[in-house]
Amino acid sequence: VTVKPPAEVVYRGDEILTNENGKARILLTGGNEVFVGPSSTLYLNKSFQDRYRYTYNLNLKGKLRAKVQRVRGRRFRVKTSTAVIDVKGTDFIVDSTQVKTTKVATFKGLVQLTSLKTQETIEIPKGQMSAVTKVGKVEKAKKVEIEIVKNLENTGKTGIKKLDTIMEPPPPLDPT
């Protein structure tokens, strides 16, 4: 792997911290990509069943956007203080910046959101968002609100017309 500054190699078990002005872009195996928003903490773990079957488990406090390729035998899961988000090949944002609330918006594919407190589950299709409240209630799905992309505007187009008016492509990986 060739990594050029300011890039660094991230390993299983690493914790990624961003300050109030910071952001991070993480390229994972299999073509998956994670953008971490400001004032966020992300703990990255990957567990293997065998060489070709594995699960990414990300613990999040803050905000991220993930672009995940669907591959048989591979899972991608994000856990916050109130919810678990299971992904099956999609493009989505998780926002847990508000105390004890997790919001999820899906741009492509399908995301399953589960309340840790009540085990209530909802599937969120493209163009929709939902949330788990501090008491564990899962909100009904509704159209994606533009506020969900705040501080993640430079992570690429979403495929949703009203959001794409403010979205920009991510910066190049190799600045030289």
C-alpha positions in Angstrom: 0.0 0.0 0.0 1.4 3.4 -1.0 0.2 6.2 1.3 1.2 9.8 0.7 1.0 12.7 3.2 -1.3 13.7 4.8 -2.7 10.2 4.5 -2.0 7.5 7.0 -2.7 3.7 7.1 -5.6 2.9 9.4 -5.6 -0.5 11.1 -8.2 -2.7 12.7 -8.8 -1.4 16.2 -7.7 2.2 15.4 -9.7 5.1 16.6 -10.2 8.1 14.4 -10.8 11.5 16.1 -11.7 14.7 14.4 -11.8 18.2 16.0 -14.5 20.8 15.3 -12.9 21.7 12.0 -11.5 18.3 11.1 -12.7 15.6 8.7 -11.3 12.2 7.6 -11.7 10.1 4.5 -11.1 6.4 5.0 -10.7 3.9 2.1 -11.5 0.3 3.2 -11.0 -2.9 1.4 -13.5 -3.9 -1.2 -14.0 -0.4 -2.5 -15.8 0.9 0.6 -15.3 4.5 1.6 -16.1 6.3 4.9 -16.1 10.1 5.4 -16.0 11.2 9.1 -17.4 14.6 9.9 -16.2 17.2 12.4 -16.2 16.6 16.2 -16.5 12.8 15.7 -14.9 9.7 17.1 -14.9 6.5 15.1 -13.6 3.1 16.3 -12.8 0.7 13.4 -13.0 -3.0 13.8 -13.0 -5.9 11.3 -13.8 -9.4 12.2 -13.1 -12.4 9.9 -15.0 -15.6 9.5 -12.5 -16.6 6.8 -10.5 -14.9 4.1 -13.5 -13.8 2.0 -16.2 -13.4 4.7 -15.8 -10.5 7.2 -17.7 -7.8 9.0 -16.8 -4.2 9.5 -18.0 -2.9 12.9 -17.7 0.8 13.3 -18.5 2.5 16.6 -19.5 6.1 16.1 -20.0 9.2 18.2 -20.5 12.0 15.7 -21.3 11.9 12.0 -20.2 9.9 9.0 -21.1 9.1 5.4 -20.4 5.6 4.1 -20.4 4.3 0.6 -20.5 0.5 0.8 -20.3 -2.1 -2.0 -22.6 -5.1 -1.6 -20.5 -8.3 -1.6 -21.8 -11.7 -0.5 -20.3 -12.8 2.8 -19.3 -9.3 3.8 -21.2 -7.1 6.4 -20.9 -3.5 7.3 -22.4 -2.3 10.6 -22.3 1.1 12.5 -23.1 1.3 16.2 -24.0 4.5 18.1 -25.1 5.0 21.7 -28.7 4.4 20.7 -28.8 2.3 17.5 -27.3 -0.2 15.2 -27.2 0.4 11.5 -26.9 -2.7 9.3 -25.9 -2.0 5.7 -26.4 -4.1 2.5 -24.5 -2.2 -0.1 -25.5 1.5 -0.1 -24.7 5.1 0.4 -25.8 6.7 3.7 -25.2 9.1 6.5 -25.3 8.4 10.2 -25.6 11.4 12.5 -25.2 10.9 16.3 -24.1 14.4 17.1 -27.2 15.1 19.2 -27.2 13.6 22.7 -28.7 10.1 22.7 -30.2 10.5 19.2 -29.2 8.7 16.0 -30.3 9.9 12.5 -29.8 7.9 9.4 -30.4 9.0 5.8 -30.1 6.6 2.8 -29.0 7.8 -0.6 -28.8 4.5 -2.4 -29.8 0.9 -1.5 -31.3 0.0 1.8 -30.2 0.5 5.5 -31.7 -1.3 8.5 -31.9 0.8 11.7 -32.4 -0.9 15.1 -33.0 0.7 18.5 -30.6 -0.7 21.1 -33.1 0.0 23.8 -36.4 -1.4 22.3 -35.0 -3.6 19.5 -37.5 -1.9 17.2 -36.3 -2.0 13.6 -37.0 0.0 10.4 -35.7 -0.4 6.9 -34.8 2.9 5.3 -34.9 3.0 1.5 -33.2 5.5 -1.0 -34.3 9.1 -0.4 -35.6 8.5 3.1 -34.4 9.1 6.7 -35.3 8.0 10.2 -34.0 8.3 13.7 -33.8 6.6 17.0 -34.7 9.0 19.9 -33.1 9.0 23.3 -35.9 6.9 24.7 -35.4 4.3 22.0 -38.3 5.1 19.8 -37.7 4.6 16.1 -39.3 7.4 14.0 -41.3 6.7 10.8 -39.3 7.1 7.6 -39.6 10.5 5.9 -37.9 12.3 3.0 -34.3 13.2 3.5 -33.8 16.7 5.0 -31.0 18.9 3.7 -29.5 19.5 7.2 -28.3 15.8 7.3 -25.4 16.6 4.9 -24.2 19.6 6.9 -20.3 19.3 7.3 -20.3 16.5 4.7 -20.9 18.6 1.6 -17.6 17.6 0.0 -18.3 13.8 0.0 -19.8 13.6 -3.5 -23.2 13.5 -5.1 -26.1 11.7 -3.4 -28.4 11.1 -6.3 -31.1 13.2 -4.6 -31.7 16.4 -6.6 -32.3 18.9 -3.7 -29.2 17.7 -1.8 -26.9 17.6 -4.9 -27.3 21.4 -5.4 -24.9 21.8 -2.4 -22.8 18.6 -2.7 -19.2 18.7 -4.1 -16.9 15.9 -5.1 -14.4 14.8 -2.5 -10.9 16.2 -2.7 -8.4 14.0 -4.7 -6.6 11.3 -2.7 -3.2 12.2 -4.1 -2.7 16.0 -3.8 0.5 16.0 -5.8 
